[in-house]
Amino acid sequence: MKLTGQFFKNKNNKTSNSFDEIVENSETDRELSSNVKSNEDALNEIFSSSMDFTVNEIIMVGKKGLVVYLNSMVSAERVYEEVKEAVIQLSSKEDISFSHIQKSYFTDQKSFFVKTYHECVWNILNGAVIVFLDNYKEALAIEVNGFETRSITEPSTQTVIRGPKDGFVESIQTNMSLIRRRIKNPRLTFEQFIVGSESRTTVVIGSVKGIMNEETLKEIKTRIEQSDVPAILDSGNIEELISDNIYTPFPLIFNSERPDTIAANLMEGKAAILVDGSPFVLLAPCVFSDFFQTAEDYYQPFFMASFLRIIRYISFMIALIMPSLYVAITTYHVGLLPTPLLISIQSQREGVPFPAVIEILIMEFAFEVLREAGVRMPRVVGQTVSIVGALVIGQAAVEAGIVSNVLVIIVAFTAISSFVTPIYKFSIATRILRFVLILGASAMGLYAILLLLVIMVAHLSSLKSFGIPYLTPIAPLSPDNQDDVFIRFPIGANKKRPTYLKPKMENNMVKQGGNKR
């Protein structure tokens, strides 16, 4: 792709970042010089003689020239194969114009002329090789793909038993091709933005023209254009910058490593946001029910898919309120328990020196530490340490009389239930709110749990994702969109796009097969 100075301007056509300031302070926003030595000096000043900045002198068509590139972005072997080999052929030739050289010797690569230092530097930073020739006030930029990228592998956070096994990688070009392979439609468009005053990260918005609501798409573009940060290193940075509300534990933008999930949602009328260097692609807008659906729901019989989806909703409630229910009942509402069960619980708690709230906070905190340690430790030992640690600590705590047996069961079942949520970021909200409910239950029992749940639902009702209510299609109720919320209807009955997305082609099928995830 040809990258020019236009990407350095904001919507008011004013420079607004430190890279542009470097260009202006170095007086390199002017046109290239016809003297290759002057060009070399100017580029050395901009790149501060960095060790990966490579300048090779050449002789081409009887003139002195330069081949300039970053060897950290382009391998020297590729430069030799695609550029220097042609230069050698031209070393003995005379009276050939620069434009003729481009058309005759660089037909296999995408090449174009740049006329300013601004354009020259930007293309070098994006992995292009720049060829200068004496007495010419323009340079030839040649796109050479030569740096290593991770191969396509199975997604690590969103695995399926049946379904595609490929996942996104850190290369934005590869990620776009994975989407293109699934949506062979000329209306699928990708629009590029540059975000980050220091990192100059490429951000791409993908949408299907004629399906995606234009107002929503315009709002997404506006928020990305207005992002003013030094660096973007992952799609999570963009997610926080463009979210409607950052003061909420619930994610307002969906993320996925799966190309089939992104492709299906694009056909549904959503926008995909790809960030160079990140294997996680964002989807906007999204609603609460999106986080309980998986790609595999649409690759297996609808009876099983509906059953598993209901299990996910139940698991979410268990992970959220079970520990607080234990605290409330054992502290304030023991009369709610059957007598045999009450006797069993009280006998197990006999000798425990802490009240129920301290007891459960100790175990919940210990489990969170083990979970974090399992994630951060080397993979070879991480899983073993987390499993063995949970067993050893739980058993030792019971034998030491610090906690009761029933509490260990509750904490373990709560933890397992939290892993049922398909999207990891959504489970973080459950983990945070669980501690809030525990503290509330210790103060007012079941009344506090009920009050906090009402506040949580009210908070969810107030959230929006790019103008769409977060609890749609439950609140506000939309009877036309109930076929894919709690249960999955058969493929033949699940043809319409969600009306709350306001798609342009509401009467068309979502995609062949009705898959929406």
N, C-alpha and C positions, 0 to 999 in steps of 0.2 A: 504494500500500500504506500502511496506517495504521501509523505508527511511534510508539510510546509509550515511557514510562519503563521498561517491562519489559526493554528491550534493554540497559539500563545496569547490569543485575545479573548477577553470575556465578552459578555453580551453587549457591553457598552463600548466595545472596541478599544479598551484601555488595558495596558499591561498591568498585571496585578500580582506578580510573584517574583521570587528572587532570581529565578533563572533569567527572566527578561531583564532584570536589573543588571545581572552579570553581562548580558549581551550589550546593554546600553552603556554601562560603565567602561566596557572594553572597546567601545565603538565598533562592535562587530555586527551591528544591525545594518551596516552599509553593504554595498555590493562587493563581490569578490574582486581582487586585484588581478591584473593580467600578468603579474610577476609571481611565479610560484614560490619564490623565497619569501615574499611578503605574506603570502597565504600561509606558509609554514609557520612563520613567526607568530601570526595572529592566532592560529589554532593552538600552538604551544602555550601561548599566554592563557587561552581559555581553559585548556585541560591541565594547566599547571604542570606540564611535563610528567603526567602520570605514567607509571611504569607500563600500563597496558595500552597506552596511546602509541601506535606504531606508524612511522612515516618511512616509506621506502622510495628512494629516488629511482627514476626510470628514464630511459631515452625512447621516445616514441615519435615516429614520422619525422625524425631529425630534430626534435625539440626536447627540451628538458621537461620532465614531469614528476608528479608525485602520486603515490598510492597511499591513502590514509585510511586507517580503520582502528578499531579497538579489538585487540586480540583476545579480550575477555568475552567479547560478543560474537566474534567470527574467528574460526580456526584458520591458522596460516595455511594449512593444506587446501582448504576450500578456496582461499584467496588465490593460491597458486593455480589451482585447477581452472577456476572460472574467470580470473582476471589477468594474472601475470602471464599465463600462456598466450593469451591474445596480445598482450603487450610485447612479448618476445617476437611474435610474428610481424608486428608493426615497427620494430626497431630499425629495420633497414628500408622502410618505405618512406616516400616523400610526397609532399603536396596532397595530403588527404585531410579533408575537413573533419572537425570533431563530430559533427552530426553524421557524416558518412561512417566514421569509426563505430558509432553507436549502432547504426542500422546493420552494419556488415559483420561486426565481431561480437556483439553482445545481444544476439537475438534470443538466446535461450533464457537469459535472465531478465528480470524486470528492471529496466534502467530509465533514467530521466535526468534532465539537466537542472541544476540548482544555481541560482545567481547571487544569493546573499549568504553571508556567514551564518546568519540565523538559521536558514534552511539547511545549510551544510552541517552545522553542529547537531541539529536535531536528528538528522538522518544517520549521522555517525553513532549517536546514542542509541538508536534503534537497530543497530546491527548492519548498516549499509557500508559499503566500501566507496570512497570518494576518489576519483581520478582527476588530477589537475594537469593542465598542459600549458606550457609557457605561451604567452601572447593571446590567451583566451580568457575572457572575463566571465566564464561560467565553468562549472565542474560537472563531471558525470557521476551521478550516484547510482550504484549498482547494488541491488538487494541480493545478499548472499546469505543463505540460511546455513549456519555452520555450528551453532552452539548446541550443547547437549540438553535434552529434556527427558523427563521421566516417562517411561513407557506406559501405555494405557493398561491399567489393572482393575481388579474388582474394587468397588467402593468399600472403604473400611468401616464407615459409620452407618450405612444403610444397605445391608445385605439382604438378599432374597434367596429362597430355595429354587423357585422357578421364575425365570425372567432373564433379561440381558445382564451380562456380567461386566460390561465395560463401565468405566467411571471417568469423570473429568480429571484432567491433569493441570499442571501449572501453566501450560502454554495456551494463550487465549486463541491462537489460530487453530490448534488441535480441538479445543472445546467447541468452537464454532462449527468445525467440520463434523463433529459428533452429532450436533443438532441438525445440521444440514442433511446428514445421512438418513435421518428419521422424518424430516419434513422437506420433501422434494417439491417445494412450492415457491414460485418466483415472488410471491407476496411476502415471504419471510425476509425481513430486512434487518440489517445490523447498522447501528449508528455509533460512531466513535466520539469519545470525549477524553480529554487529558486532565487529570485531577492530581493535585499535590504540587505545591510550589517548588519543592526540592526533588521529590521522587519522580515527577512527571509520569505518573502511572496511567496506562491505557485502560479506560473503562468503556465497555460496549453495551448498548441497550439493544436487545433483540425483541422483535414483535412481528406479528403477522398483520400486514396491512389489510384493512377491510374487515378485520375481526376485532382487534384491540380498540377500545374506546379512545378516541383522539384526545379528549380532555384529560383523561387519566394519564395517558402517555406524555402529554405536554407537561403535566405537573411533575412527573418523574424526571424528565429532562431538566426542568427548571431547577429542581432541588439539587441535582448533580452538578449543574453548571454553577450554582451558587455555593458549592462546597469550598471552603477556604481553610485548608490545612496544609502543613508542610509536606506530609507524606501519606501515601496510601499503600499499605503493605499487604492487606488482605481484604476480602469482600466484607468482613466484619466491620472494618472502618467505614465503608460506604453505608452499610446497614444502619449504623448509629447516626450517621450524618443526615440521612434522608428520612428516618422514621418520624411518624407523626408525634410520637410521645416517647422520650427516652426514660422517663421516670415511671416505668412500669416493669415488673418482672416478666411480663408476657411478651414474646417476640411478635412484632407487627409485620415482619417480612420473613417469608419462608426461604429456607436455603436447602440445597440438595447437591449431592455428588453424582446423581444419576441422570444421564442424558435423556432416558425415556421419560422420567418424571418432568423434566424441563420441557421437553417437546410436547407432551400431553397438555401441560398447562398453557403453553403458548397457543395451542389450538383451541384452548378454552377461552382465551381472551385476556391473558395476563402478559406481563412483560418480564423478560429475563435480563438480569444485570450481570455481566461477566467482567471480572477484574483480572488483569494480567498478573500472573504469579499466584493465583488462588485456585484451588480445585473445587471450591464451593461457589455455586452459581445462585444468585438471589432471584426470588420471584415476588412480584408485587402487582397488584395488591393481594393480600391474603386474609383469611378469616379463621376463627377459632377452630372450626371443624377440619381445616386442612391438616392440622397437626396430628390427627388421629387416623389418617389415611396413608396407605403405603402402595407402592407400585404393584406389589404382589396381590393386592386385593382384586386387581383386574386380570390376573393371569390364572386364577383358579375359580372353581364353582362359586356362584354368588351366595349359596347357603353358607359355605365355610367362611367366605370373606365377611359376610354380615355378622356371623358368630364371633369372629376374631375382632371385628371392629367394636362390638359391644363389650368384649373382654377388655379392650383398651380403655374405654370410657370408665368401666368399673374399676380397673386398676388405677386410673388417675385419681378417682375419689378415695380409694384405699390408701394410696401413697400420700394423699393430702391430709386426711382426717383421722386415720386409725390411731396414731400415737396420741393425738389430743383427746380422742374418745377414751382411751385407756386412763389418761390423767384425770379427766373429768369424772368418769364413773367411779374410779377407785378413791377419789378424793371427796367428791360431793354427792354422788348419786349411786351409792352402793345398793340401794333398794331396787334398782332396775335390774340387777343381776339375779338369776335363779340361785336359790340357797346353796345347792351343791357346788355350783361354779364359784360363788362368793367364798365359800369355805376353802376351796382349792386355791384360789388366788391369795387369800389372806394367809393361809398356811405357808405358801411359798414366800410371801413377803415378810414372814416372821423372822426377825433377826436382821433385816435390811436396815442400815442406819440412816438412810436418806428418805425423804418424802418422794412420792411418785414422780413429781416434776423434775427433781434433781436426778433421780435414777434414770429417767428416760433421756434427759439432756446429755448425761454422761455417755450413754450408749450411742445416741444419735451422733454426737460429736466424734466419738471414736470411730464410728463407721464412716463418717465423712472424711476423716483423716486417712483411713485405710483406702477408701475409694480414690482419693487424690494421689496417694502414694502409688497405687496400682497403675494410675494413668501416667505419672511422671517417671516412674522407674523404667529401666531397660525392659523391653518386651520379654526377654528371656526369663526374667525373674519376677516381673511385675505382677502377672496373674497369679503365680504361685504364692507370692508374699501376701496379696490381698485375700486370697482364699484361706490360707493357713493362718494368717493374722486374725481374721474374723473368727475362725473356729477356736483358736487358742485363747484369744482375749475373751470371747463369750463364755467359754467353759471355765476359764480361770476366774472371771468376775462372779459367776454363779457359785463356784466352790468357795470363793473368799467371802461370800455373803454380801457383796456390794450391790448386786442386782438379783432379781428373781428370774426363774426359768421362763415364765410366761412373757416377761418383758423382752427377753432375747428372741423369742418366737415372733413377737409383734414387730420388733425392729428389723429382723431378717425379712419377714414377709413384706413389710413396707418398702424395704430397699429393693426387693425383687420386683415389686409392683411398679416402682419408679422406672425400672429398666424396660418396661413394656412399651413406654412411649416411643414412637418411631424416631422423633426428632430430638436430638440430645439437648438443644438449647431450650426446648419447651419444658423438659424435665427439670431444668435449673429453677424455673419458676415454682414448680412443685416443692422442691427442696427448701427454697427460701420461705415460702408460705407455711410449710409444715412447722417450722420453729415459731412463727408468729402465732399459729393456732395452739401450739403447746403452751406457750406463755399465757395466752388468753384463757385457756382451759384451767390453768393453775389458779387464776384469779377469780373466775366466775363460773366455771364448770360448763355445762352444755349451753347455757345462755350466751356465753362469750363465743362459743363455736358457731352458734346460729347467727349471732350478730356479725361476726367476722365474715362468714360465708355470704351474708346479705351484702355486706360492704364490697366483697370481692366481685359478686355478680354485678353490683351497681358500677363498679370500676370497669369491668369488662364491657358493660353496656355503653359506657362513655367513650371507649376507645374506638378509633377509626384507623383504617389503613388506606391512605390516599383517598379519603372521602367516603369509604365504604364501612358501615358499622361492623365492628369486630365480631359480634355474635350473629351476624347474618348467616343463614336464613332463619335462625331461631328467634332472635329479637333484633329488629322487627321481624315478625313472622312472615315467611314467604312460602305459601303452600306449594307453589310451582317448583320449588327447589329442594324438596324434602327427599328426593330419590337417591341422594348420595351423601346423607349426613350421618345417620345412625346405622343404617343398613345400606347395602349395595343392591340396587335393583338389577334384574337381568339386563344383559347388554342390549337386547332389542328394545327395552323400555327406557333406556338411559341415553337418549339421543340429543337432548337440547342443552345448549350452553347455559350456565347460570345467568339468570336475568339480572341479578344484582351487580354483575360486572358490566352491564349495559353494552354487550357486544353488538357489533354492527350487523352480524349475520345470525340473528337469533333463531331463525327457522332451519338452519343447517345443522348437520350432525357435528358433534364435537370432533370426532375423527372416526375412521373406520374401526369398528369394534367397541366404540364408546369408552375407551380407556381415558381417564382423566388424571391419572397420576403417573 
